[in-house]
Amino acid sequence: MQPTCWEIGMKLKRTFLFIALTAMLTSTALPASAGYRKRPRNYTTNTAPLISGTPSTSVQATATYTFTPTASDAQNNTLTFSISSKPAWASFSSSTGRLTGSPAAAQVGTYSNITIRVSDGYLSRSLQAFSITVTAAPSSTPIRSAPVISGAPSTSITAGSAYTFTPRASDADGDPLAFSIANKPAWAAFSTATGALTGTPTATQAGTYAGIAISVSDGTTSTSLPAFGIAVNAPATMTGSATLTWSAPSQNTDGSSLTNLAGFKVYHGTSASMLNDIVQLEGAASTAYTYAQLSPGTHYFAIAAYTSNGLESDLSALGSKVIP
């Protein structure tokens, strides 16, 4: 069926209106006076957070170590912290960056390359790597002084004569002292309370006794005298004698009467400085004594009086006799 002239005309009219409307929308621009303008986009630049601080590089074992860095962010972003090479004895806070802990005595040493970082979620920054040296804690045990011992023991004696040596000892801490001895001669006795070594060797015990060592201890530490030896000499052939006589004193040194005289002691030796052969005579009437069979050489003698209450006078003037 062919379209009528009216239908063809209506189609042409609609087409013309569509084309005209399209041209108007395409070519029409808004005038500047309408107040519209293109808005630029705003972009914010994020910067890395800042971190600073000077951590201590040493701590004593059993003491507490603490370091907290200072951090900030220009954009006020939430900050988090991290650490590398953290010591095993320390704990770390990811919210504050705080490093803290107390190393044990067994953890003495140096912990290196410790690095603390801060991040705002986008960028991060680190402190310069540092080390922590854990040093040993001082001993809680007080330092004590060793005792001191001194003395010069005689190194020879004649068989039949008495030997005596007592060392001097002291302790700065005031501790009680005990003595000990190594290689004690069989003929000698030893006091653990005073360190005195005494004895009288017989003729059959003549010989050299070496390596004698006397020590003193305060219960913690000990100190020893240098080791020494004692040569016991066989008695010489006795060829002479000496008879001593004296008068009994009647007064004390203050001029008062002496009423309790109990006896005398005769001191004898082959050295003027060592009268170690002592004979005790009881009774106020004992005013003479004879030494028989003295060995060749010079012999020295002195007399002292003693009372019934144990007091002893000073030695008399020294006398001597040469035995050819």
Backbone hydrogen bonds in HBPLUS format (Angstrom, degrees):
<---DONOR---> <-ACCEPTOR-->    atom                        ^
c    i                          cat <-CA-CA->   ^        H-A-AA   ^      H-
h    n   atom  resd res      DA  || num        DHA   H-A  angle D-A-AA Bond
n    s   type  num  typ     dist DA aas  dist angle  dist       angle   num
A0008-ILE N   A0004-THR O   3.15 MM   4  6.45 162.5  2.18 153.1 157.8     1
A0009-GLY N   A0005-CYS O   3.08 MM   4  6.19 154.8  2.14 143.5 150.0     2
A0010-MET N   A0006-TRP O   3.05 MM   4  6.35 151.9  2.14 147.7 154.6     3
A0011-LYS N   A0007-GLU O   3.17 MM   4  6.42 158.6  2.22 150.7 155.2     4
A0012-LEU N   A0008-ILE O   3.17 MM   4  6.36 162.5  2.20 149.1 153.7     5
A0013-LYS N   A0009-GLY O   3.05 MM   4  6.23 149.5  2.14 143.3 151.7     6
A0014-ARG N   A0010-MET O   3.03 MM   4  6.31 157.9  2.08 149.3 154.1     7
A0015-THR N   A0011-LYS O   3.02 MM   4  6.23 158.8  2.07 149.9 155.9     8
A0016-PHE N   A0012-LEU O   3.08 MM   4  6.25 156.0  2.14 144.4 150.3     9
A0017-LEU N   A0013-LYS O   3.06 MM   4  6.31 158.6  2.10 148.4 153.8    10
A0018-PHE N   A0014-ARG O   3.07 MM   4  6.27 157.8  2.12 150.3 155.3    11
A0019-ILE N   A0015-THR O   3.09 MM   4  6.29 163.2  2.12 150.6 154.7    12
A0020-ALA N   A0016-PHE O   3.00 MM   4  6.15 162.9  2.03 150.0 154.8    13
A0021-LEU N   A0017-LEU O   2.94 MM   4  6.07 158.6  1.99 147.2 153.1    14
A0022-THR N   A0018-PHE O   2.98 MM   4  6.13 156.2  2.04 145.5 151.9    15
A0023-ALA N   A0019-ILE O   3.06 MM   4  6.25 156.5  2.11 147.0 153.1    16
A0024-MET N   A0020-ALA O   3.09 MM   4  6.34 153.8  2.16 145.7 152.2    17
A0025-LEU N   A0021-LEU O   3.10 MM   4  6.37 161.5  2.14 151.4 155.3    18
A0026-THR N   A0022-THR O   3.06 MM   4  6.19 146.4  2.18 145.2 154.4    19
A0027-SER N   A0023-ALA O   3.05 MM   4  6.10 159.0  2.10 150.6 155.0    20
A0028-THR N   A0024-MET O   3.04 MM   4  5.69 141.5  2.19 144.6 151.3    21
A0034-ALA N   A0031-PRO O   2.97 MM   3  5.60 161.9  2.01 117.4 121.8    22
A0035-GLY N   A0032-ALA O   3.37 MM   3  6.30 179.0  2.37 125.6 125.3    23
A0050-LEU N   A0072-SER O   2.78 MM  22  5.28 160.9  1.81 155.4 161.8    24
A0072-SER N   A0050-LEU O   2.98 MM  22  5.28 150.0  2.07 138.3 144.7    25
A0052-SER N   A0070-THR O   2.80 MM  18  5.23 148.3  1.90 150.8 160.6    26
A0070-THR N   A0052-SER O   2.85 MM  18  5.23 165.1  1.87 150.3 154.5    27
A0133-THR N   A0057-THR O   2.85 MM  76  6.10 161.0  1.89 130.5 133.5    28
A0059-VAL N   A0133-THR O   3.00 MM  74  6.38 151.1  2.08 153.0 153.3    29
A0135-THR N   A0059-VAL O   2.95 MM  76  6.32 152.7  2.03 145.6 154.2    30
A0063-ALA N   A0060-GLN O   2.89 MM   3  5.42 157.7  1.94 137.7 142.4    31
A0061-ALA N   A0135-THR O   2.76 MM  74  5.84 161.8  1.79 171.1 170.3    32
A0062-THR N   A0103-PRO O   2.65 MM  41  5.45 161.2  1.68 162.2 167.6    33
A0065-TYR N   A0101-GLY O   2.74 MM  36  5.35 171.7  1.74 160.0 162.8    34
A0101-GLY N   A0065-TYR O   2.98 MM  36  5.35 141.5  2.13 145.5 149.8    35
A0067-PHE N   A0099-LEU O   2.86 MM  32  5.24 143.0  1.99 148.3 158.9    36
A0099-LEU N   A0067-PHE O   2.76 MM  32  5.24 167.6  1.77 158.8 162.1    37
A0076-ASN N   A0073-ASP O   2.97 MM   3  5.08 159.5  2.02 108.4 114.1    38
A0080-THR N   A0119-SER O   2.97 MM  39  5.41 153.4  2.05 149.4 158.0    39
A0119-SER N   A0080-THR O   2.85 MM  39  5.41 153.8  1.91 156.6 165.1    40
A0081-PHE N   A0094-SER O   2.70 MM  13  4.45 163.0  1.73 138.6 141.2    41
A0082-SER N   A0117-ARG O   3.00 MM  35  5.22 150.4  2.09 136.1 140.6    42
A0117-ARG N   A0082-SER O   2.84 MM  35  5.22 167.7  1.86 149.2 152.9    43
A0084-SER N   A0115-THR O   2.93 MM  31  5.28 147.0  2.04 144.5 154.8    44
A0115-THR N   A0084-SER O   3.16 MM  31  5.28 162.7  2.19 140.2 144.8    45
A0090-ALA N   A0087-PRO O   3.11 MM   3  5.46 166.3  2.12 114.2 118.4    46
A0091-SER N   A0100-THR O   2.72 MM   9  5.52 163.6  1.75 168.5 171.3    47
A0100-THR N   A0091-SER O   3.07 MM   9  5.52 163.4  2.10 152.7 158.0    48
A0093-SER N   A0098-ARG O   2.98 MM   5  5.20 148.8  2.08 140.5 150.2    49
A0097-GLY N   A0093-SER O   2.75 MM   4  5.11 143.6  1.88 137.6 147.5    50
A0107-GLN N   A0104-ALA O   2.93 MM   3  5.25 159.9  1.97 111.3 117.9    51
A0109-GLY N   A0134-VAL O   3.04 MM  25  5.15 148.1  2.15 127.0 136.3    52
A0134-VAL N   A0109-GLY O   2.67 MM  25  5.15 170.0  1.68 164.5 161.5    53
A0111-TYR N   A0132-ILE O   2.82 MM  21  5.18 166.1  1.84 145.2 149.8    54
A0132-ILE N   A0111-TYR O   2.86 MM  21  5.18 151.4  1.94 139.5 148.5    55
A0114-ILE N   A0130-PHE O   2.82 MM  16  5.20 157.0  1.87 164.7 158.8    56
A0130-PHE N   A0114-ILE O   2.93 MM  16  5.20 154.3  2.00 138.1 144.9    57
A0127-LEU N   A0116-ILE O   2.93 MM  11  5.67 165.7  1.95 169.8 173.6    58
A0118-VAL N   A0125-ARG O   2.89 MM   7  5.56 158.0  1.94 159.7 166.7    59
A0125-ARG N   A0118-VAL O   2.92 MM   7  5.56 150.2  2.00 153.8 163.6    60
A0120-ASP N   A0123-LEU O   3.03 MM   3  5.84 158.2  2.08 165.4 170.9    61
A0148-VAL N   A0170-SER O   2.80 MM  22  5.34 166.7  1.82 159.1 163.8    62
A0170-SER N   A0148-VAL O   2.94 MM  22  5.34 148.6  2.04 144.9 153.1    63
A0150-SER N   A0168-ARG O   2.83 MM  18  5.27 151.9  1.91 153.0 160.0    64
A0168-ARG N   A0150-SER O   2.90 MM  18  5.27 162.9  1.93 148.6 153.2    65
A0231-ALA N   A0155-THR O   2.81 MM  76  6.05 163.6  1.84 130.0 132.7    66
A0157-ILE N   A0231-ALA O   2.91 MM  74  6.29 150.3  2.00 163.0 160.1    67
A0233-ASN N   A0157-ILE O   2.72 MM  76  6.08 163.3  1.75 158.7 163.1    68
A0161-SER N   A0158-THR O   2.91 MM   3  5.63 153.3  1.98 148.8 150.9    69
A0159-ALA N   A0233-ASN O   2.72 MM  74  5.73 174.2  1.72 165.3 163.1    70
A0160-GLY N   A0201-PRO O   2.66 MM  41  5.72 151.2  1.74 162.7 165.2    71
A0163-TYR N   A0199-GLY O   2.65 MM  36  5.27 163.7  1.67 158.8 164.9    72
A0199-GLY N   A0163-TYR O   2.98 MM  36  5.27 139.1  2.15 147.4 149.0    73
A0165-PHE N   A0197-LEU O   2.89 MM  32  5.21 140.3  2.05 142.2 153.7    74
A0197-LEU N   A0165-PHE O   2.71 MM  32  5.21 164.1  1.73 156.8 161.8    75
A0174-GLY N   A0171-ASP O   3.03 MM   3  5.32 159.2  2.07 109.8 116.5    76
A0178-ALA N   A0217-SER O   3.01 MM  39  5.39 151.8  2.09 147.6 156.5    77
A0217-SER N   A0178-ALA O   2.85 MM  39  5.39 154.8  1.92 154.1 162.6    78
A0179-PHE N   A0192-THR O   2.83 MM  13  4.47 166.7  1.85 137.4 139.3    79
A0180-SER N   A0215-SER O   2.93 MM  35  5.25 151.7  2.01 143.1 146.4    80
A0215-SER N   A0180-SER O   2.87 MM  35  5.25 166.4  1.89 146.2 150.7    81
A0182-ALA N   A0213-ALA O   2.85 MM  31  5.11 146.1  1.96 140.6 151.5    82
A0213-ALA N   A0182-ALA O   3.12 MM  31  5.11 159.3  2.16 135.8 141.4    83
A0188-ALA N   A0185-PRO O   3.10 MM   3  5.43 166.0  2.12 114.1 118.2    84
A0189-ALA N   A0198-THR O   2.62 MM   9  5.34 162.1  1.65 164.8 171.2    85
A0198-THR N   A0189-ALA O   2.99 MM   9  5.34 161.8  2.03 148.7 154.6    86
A0191-SER N   A0196-ALA O   3.02 MM   5  5.27 148.9  2.12 143.5 152.7    87
A0195-GLY N   A0191-SER O   2.72 MM   4  5.06 144.0  1.85 136.9 147.2    88
A0205-GLN N   A0202-THR O   2.94 MM   3  5.23 153.9  2.00 107.9 116.6    89
A0206-ALA N   A0203-ALA O   3.38 MM   3  5.61 153.9  2.45 112.9 111.5    90
A0207-GLY N   A0232-VAL O   2.84 MM  25  5.06 150.2  1.92 130.7 139.8    91
A0232-VAL N   A0207-GLY O   2.63 MM  25  5.06 169.3  1.64 164.4 160.3    92
A0209-TYR N   A0230-ILE O   2.82 MM  21  5.13 165.7  1.84 141.5 146.4    93
A0230-ILE N   A0209-TYR O   2.81 MM  21  5.13 150.2  1.90 135.8 144.1    94
A0212-ILE N   A0228-PHE O   2.79 MM  16  5.17 148.1  1.89 165.3 159.5    95
A0228-PHE N   A0212-ILE O   2.86 MM  16  5.17 155.3  1.92 139.9 146.4    96
A0225-LEU N   A0214-ILE O   2.93 MM  11  5.70 167.7  1.94 169.8 171.1    97
A0216-VAL N   A0223-THR O   2.83 MM   7  5.51 159.2  1.87 159.5 165.8    98
A0223-THR N   A0216-VAL O   2.89 MM   7  5.51 153.6  1.96 155.9 164.1    99
A0218-ASP N   A0221-THR O   3.09 MM   3  5.94 159.3  2.13 167.8 171.2   100
A0239-THR N   A0294-LEU O   2.89 MM  55  5.78 153.4  1.96 142.1 140.0   101
A0240-GLY N   A0294-LEU O   3.03 MM  54  4.76 157.3  2.09 135.0 140.0   102
A0294-LEU N   A0240-GLY O   2.41 MM  54  4.76 166.1  1.43 138.2 142.0   103
A0242-ALA N   A0291-TYR O   2.76 MM  49  5.07 149.7  1.85 141.7 151.3   104
A0291-TYR N   A0242-ALA O   2.66 MM  49  5.07 166.1  1.68 161.0 159.8   105
A0244-LEU N   A0289-TYR O   2.66 MM  45  5.21 177.0  1.66 166.5 165.7   106
A0289-TYR N   A0244-LEU O   2.83 MM  45  5.21 152.9  1.91 146.8 152.5   107
A0246-TRP N   A0287-THR O   2.97 MM  41  5.28 150.5  2.06 150.4 149.3   108
A0258-LEU N   A0250-SER O   2.84 MM   8  5.15 169.9  1.85 130.7 127.6   109
A0252-ASN N   A0256-SER O   2.71 MM   4  5.34 164.8  1.73 159.1 164.4   110
A0255-GLY N   A0252-ASN O   2.99 MM   3  5.36 163.4  2.01 117.0 120.0   111
A0308-SER N   A0260-ASN O   2.91 MM  48  5.67 145.7  2.03 157.0 167.9   112
A0262-ALA N   A0306-TYR O   2.94 MM  44  5.90 165.3  1.96 144.9 148.0   113
A0283-GLY N   A0262-ALA O   2.71 MM  21  5.21 160.0  1.74 146.4 139.6   114
A0306-TYR N   A0263-GLY O   3.06 MM  43  5.68 161.1  2.10 142.1 141.3   115
A0264-PHE N   A0281-LEU O   2.78 MM  17  5.11 153.3  1.85 146.6 155.7   116
A0281-LEU N   A0264-PHE O   2.67 MM  17  5.11 173.9  1.67 163.3 164.8   117
A0265-LYS N   A0304-ALA O   2.76 MM  39  5.23 156.0  1.82 157.6 163.3   118
A0304-ALA N   A0265-LYS O   3.00 MM  39  5.23 148.0  2.11 146.9 155.2   119
A0266-VAL N   A0279-VAL O   2.73 MM  13  5.07 166.6  1.75 156.0 158.7   120
A0279-VAL N   A0266-VAL O   2.89 MM  13  5.07 158.9  1.94 144.0 151.1   121
A0267-TYR N   A0302-ALA O   2.81 MM  35  5.11 176.0  1.81 163.3 163.2   122
A0302-ALA N   A0267-TYR O   3.00 MM  35  5.11 139.0  2.17 140.0 144.4   123
A0268-HIS N   A0277-ASP O   2.75 MM   9  4.90 142.4  1.89 142.7 154.3   124
A0277-ASP N   A0268-HIS O   2.87 MM   9  4.90 151.4  1.95 165.3 163.8   125
A0269-GLY N   A0300-TYR O   3.10 MM  31  5.40 144.9  2.23 142.8 147.6   126
A0300-TYR N   A0269-GLY O   2.82 MM  31  5.40 166.4  1.84 167.7 171.9   127
A0274-MET N   A0271-SER O   3.12 MM   3  5.23 161.0  2.16 106.4 112.4   128
A0286-SER N   A0283-GLY O   3.24 MM   3  5.64 167.8  2.25 112.7 116.3   129
A0287-THR N   A0285-ALA O   3.01 MM   2  5.79 112.2  2.49 114.9  98.1   130
A0297-GLY N   A0323-ILE O   2.79 MM  26  5.10 160.4  1.83 141.1 144.7   131
A0323-ILE N   A0297-GLY O   2.70 MM  26  5.10 175.8  1.71 151.3 150.9   132
A0299-HIS N   A0321-LYS O   2.78 MM  22  5.26 166.5  1.79 149.6 154.1   133
A0321-LYS N   A0299-HIS O   2.80 MM  22  5.26 145.4  1.92 145.7 155.0   134
A0301-PHE N   A0319-GLY O   2.64 MM  18  4.99 157.0  1.69 148.4 150.0   135
A0319-GLY N   A0301-PHE O   2.79 MM  18  4.99 172.6  1.79 151.2 153.9   136
A0316-SER N   A0303-ILE O   2.78 MM  13  5.23 140.4  1.94 143.5 156.7   137
A0313-SER N   A0305-ALA O   2.78 MM   8  5.37 167.4  1.80 163.7 167.0   138
A0307-THR N   A0311-LEU O   2.86 MM   4  5.35 152.2  1.94 150.1 158.9   139
A0310-GLY N   A0307-THR O   3.11 MM   3  5.46 158.0  2.16 115.5 115.8   140
